[in-house]
Amino acid sequence: MWVITNTDKNLGPCVVQFEQYISDAMVYLNDELKYEMLTEEEAQIEGRRLIRDIWRWTVMAKSREKINDDETKYIRKYRSANLENLHGYFCLLYATKHDLLPS
């Protein structure tokens, strides 16, 4: 099985075997300098905290006229849509090297 994913620098898609994609993802996710393992309960608490923080930020930003009514509604709509699944999604972005591309 294959995965089609994006590359950095907006250079288009790349194709990676599924097993390699998972292996690459686990190397990144297991890096304790980047990620901390949470229990399900801790993750739920952090997710709810983030949802509250986003709401508070929209209140502050709107009051300071940093965002308008439409932007506030947009942010809050998608914030509400994520209440059922508080966990984010992870996807890899493969790095490309310019010197390997033909000119």
C-alpha positions in Angstrom: 0.0 0.0 0.0 1.2 3.5 -0.8 0.6 7.0 0.7 0.5 10.2 -1.3 1.6 13.1 0.8 2.9 16.6 0.4 6.4 17.8 0.4 7.9 21.0 1.9 8.7 24.1 -0.1 5.4 23.5 -2.0 7.1 21.3 -4.5 4.2 18.9 -5.0 3.3 15.4 -3.8 5.5 12.4 -3.0 4.6 8.7 -2.8 5.8 6.6 0.1 5.1 3.1 1.1 2.7 2.9 3.9 5.0 1.0 6.2 7.8 3.6 5.6 5.3 6.4 6.3 4.3 4.8 9.7 8.0 4.2 10.5 8.9 7.8 9.8 6.0 9.1 11.8 6.9 7.0 14.8 10.5 8.3 14.8 9.1 11.8 15.0 6.4 11.1 17.5 8.7 9.1 19.8 11.1 12.1 20.1 10.6 13.2 23.7 12.0 16.6 23.0 9.1 17.3 20.7 6.2 15.3 22.2 5.1 14.3 25.6 3.0 11.1 26.1 -0.3 11.8 27.8 -2.9 9.6 29.2 -6.4 9.8 27.6 -7.6 11.8 30.6 -4.7 14.2 30.4 -5.3 14.6 26.6 -9.0 15.4 27.2 -8.2 18.0 29.8 -5.6 19.6 27.5 -8.0 19.6 24.6 -10.8 21.3 26.6 -8.3 23.8 27.9 -7.2 24.6 24.3 -10.9 25.0 23.3 -11.4 27.5 26.2 -8.2 29.4 25.3 -9.3 29.7 21.7 -12.6 31.1 22.8 -10.9 33.6 25.1 -8.5 34.6 22.4 -11.4 35.4 20.0 -13.0 37.6 22.7 -9.8 39.5 23.3 -8.9 39.8 19.6 -12.4 41.0 18.6 -12.4 43.5 21.4 -9.1 44.9 20.2 -10.4 44.9 16.6 -7.7 42.4 15.5 -10.4 40.1 14.0 -13.8 41.1 12.6 -17.2 39.5 13.1 -16.8 37.1 10.1 -13.4 35.9 11.3 -14.7 35.4 14.8 -17.7 33.4 13.6 -15.4 31.3 11.4 -12.9 30.5 14.2 -15.7 29.7 16.6 -17.6 27.5 14.1 -14.6 25.3 13.6 -13.7 25.4 17.2 -17.2 24.0 18.0 -16.9 21.4 15.3 -13.8 20.0 17.1 -15.6 19.5 20.4 -16.4 15.9 19.6 -12.8 15.0 18.6 -10.4 17.2 20.7 -7.3 15.4 19.4 -5.5 16.8 16.5 -4.3 15.0 13.4 -0.8 14.2 12.4 0.7 14.1 9.0 4.2 14.1 7.7 5.6 16.7 5.4 8.6 15.2 3.6 11.6 17.4 3.0 12.9 17.9 -0.5 16.4 18.8 -1.7 16.7 21.4 -4.4 20.0 20.0 -5.7 18.3 16.7 -6.6 15.8 18.4 -8.9 16.7 18.8 -12.6 16.7 22.4 -13.9 
